[in-house]
Amino acid sequence: MAAPGSDAPVFVVGHPRSGTTLLRLILNAHPRIVIPPEGHVVSFLRRCEQKYGPMSDDDAFERAIDRLAHKDRQKEWGFTPDQIIDVCLQGEHSPAGIFASLMSLWTEQSGKPRWGEKTPGNYRYIEDVTGWFPKAQVVHIVRDARDVAVSCLTPPFSDRYDKGNEYEVALRWRDAVHRGRRAAQALGPQRYTEFRYEDLTAEPERLVHALCDFLHEDFVPEMMDFHRGAQGKLSRGEQSFHKRTHGEVDRKRVERWRRDVPREFVMRVEGMAGKELAELGYELSGFEPTLGLRAEFLAQKLKPRKLTRTFKPKGGGSSDKQSRSASGTGGPDAGGPDAAVAPDDAQAD
């Protein structure tokens, strides 16, 4: 349990395009908490142990921190490879030691005693990070799966990343919900909290007060002014599709699915995740799928998938490479009546 004035790490998780960046900026505006742009450090350290062996082995440890120091995302943080290597060498030879050493650069630079981490896909690794850091607290933000799918499958996000189609987004969203439920049961209310993006946008100050209570931190009004100077706190990759984080919290991106995509798009998402949507208090559309669409749902449910699959940026390489055209089932970026979807969804991750 985190105590008042705690330095317990804070992990912000949620399916991509659910509001994790908005939440990060709000928390980062607190005078005691620093949360840098996403660094994908957890998944990197897990892969290092799989590839090189346990970090307690000196060779594996040194190879891991050398690779970490030269990763593009860490370069965007503004620290030199020598800074990263030097600080990691002073820490414990373990994933937690590397992580804590790396984050100490941020606490030292910011003058804030408590650090947090935000990488949306870390909902898959809650068990890992709470094992590495036994006092860590997890904040899980959930957004309507239909709006998540709209945001994932439309420009500007879809110009940079390939998230597949409606079915794949809905199934990964459902997986995030179920993993969150398991984490809530395992960690209890002192270490895990979950709330909806829609509630944050409806009553931002009330939700932020509740979040501060969970973290055992005082609420400060500056948290509601997170948007002042937000652009300087976004990574280069985030800036192209997080323009709305430069303003106050609003509800302009709530229920986009009602106005920006055809019925078939909505029914495909509900066909995969309707039960979970209803359980989380989201009103279903009431659209009635045809027999052909029902058969499509069944085929998609039976299709073998790897839910932990991570989509690379379009083009199969660096996110800076030129995008290719999106493929998949009826996504809003595929042309036709879906092509008119509004481009900005920046307050939702």
Order of alpha helices (4+ residues) and beta strands (2+ residues): beta-alpha-beta-alpha-alpha-alpha-alpha-alpha-beta-alpha-beta-alpha-alpha-alpha-beta-alpha-alpha-alpha-alpha-alpha-alpha
